[in-house]
Amino acid sequence: MTQERPLEGLRVVEMGQLLAGPFAGTVMGYFGAEVIKVEPPTGDPIRQWREVRDGMSLWYHSLARNKKSVTLDLKTDRGRELAFELLSKADVVVENFRPGAMESWGLGPDAVKAVNPGIIYARISGYGQTGPFSEKPGYASVTEGYGGFRYINGEPGKAPVRPNISLGDTVAAIHAALGVLLAVIQRHKTGLGQVVDVALYEAVFNLLEGIVPEYDGAGVVREPSGTTITGIVPTNTYLCGDGKYVVIGGNGDSIFKRLMREAGREDMADDPELAQNPGRVIHQERIDQALSDWCSAHTSVEIIQRLEDARVPVGPIYSVEDMMTDPHYNARGMFESVDVNGAPLKIPAIAPKLSETPGRTDWPGAQIGEHNQEILGGLLGLSPEQLAELEQQGITN
């Protein structure tokens, strides 16, 4: 018997493309929501991004899992009419078009709320729905800079570094899913929906920890710090004798003592100036040099084993190849195998893990318009003749 998931019974219409809106839909679909993805007849462009096998992006099988695909040309009156009917029957809509686009199509929150007052309308954009920059285009790459993340990421004196993922999109998507679930809880109390306004730059801004109060209260601008983190010592990346790196987090007071004793530096372990973090910050260079010297004299395997035995947080830096062969990743079920055209494909599981109602992947993404009959014909009641006419007119595929 298939286990029920927490969002079953929640109908989500996903009208975004590329990453931020669709990943929000992916999270909700993984935990049981019915996610109806509205695509143009040519499909979401991300279907062809990066590595493609059998005409489909391998990434797309992860991003589009558990979603039903419906095609509608929103540039046509009839396409917009059908989209409006679909939204009138939805619990949630997720969209990440430029602000004002949905209103220009007659699909904005006010129009939908007039016929569906319980609708939860999640909007993801670069800069939010209001404010002087709301109409500016805002991809993750740009908003990561505007949101403060890029400034602190990288080596001092060098160009800020971009992580090789679309961090801003993914973080915004998780914020959108959280906002939707908060709105669902509120709707249980009032019966009314609301708008969830997520800006990519604000999602990134939410990651900045103490940067704002430190500037306001002490006038300190946090700068990039390479492989370290400002004001916490030691926590760094060290090159070992086998050419591999390890990450060591020895910044707890008692942990620091165990770390330095294991490294053969009892003098530093017992030094009263290094007993607490403020003193260690002053002597960061000396501490890091001692640890670098120790690591360079041993293999990464030796360093990890010795520090784990000493109860000091330590670990390797993994590639995806390392992850997929790691026993802990596999014991935790971090990879799910799906069937794509008769061939197996591993895709990542989605956190968090729920003990009683866990998420799962039911299917690895739909073909373009695969559910037109089910949704447009079944849910909206169009006849076979009407469906054929829509396809003939290019409104669907």
Secondary structure, DSSP 8 states (H G I E B T S, - for coil): -----TTTT-EEEE---SSHHHHHHHHHHHTT-EEEEEE-TT--GGGGSSSEETTEEHHHHHHTTTEEEEE--TTSHHHHHHHHHHHHT-SEEEE-S-TTHHHHTT-SHHHHHHH-TT-EEEEEESS-SSSTTTTS---HHHHHHHTTHHHHSS-TTS-----SS-HHHHHHHHHHHHHHHHHHHHHHHHS---EEEEEHHHHHHTT-TTHHHHHHHH-------TTSBTTB-SEEEEE-TTS-EEEEE--SHHHHHHHHHHTT-HHHHT-GGGSSHHHHHHTHHHHHHHHHHHHHTS-HHHHHHHHHHTT--EEE---HHHHHH-HHHHHTT-EEEEEETTEEEEEE--S---SSS----S-S---TTTTHIIIIIIIS---HHHHHHHHHTTS--
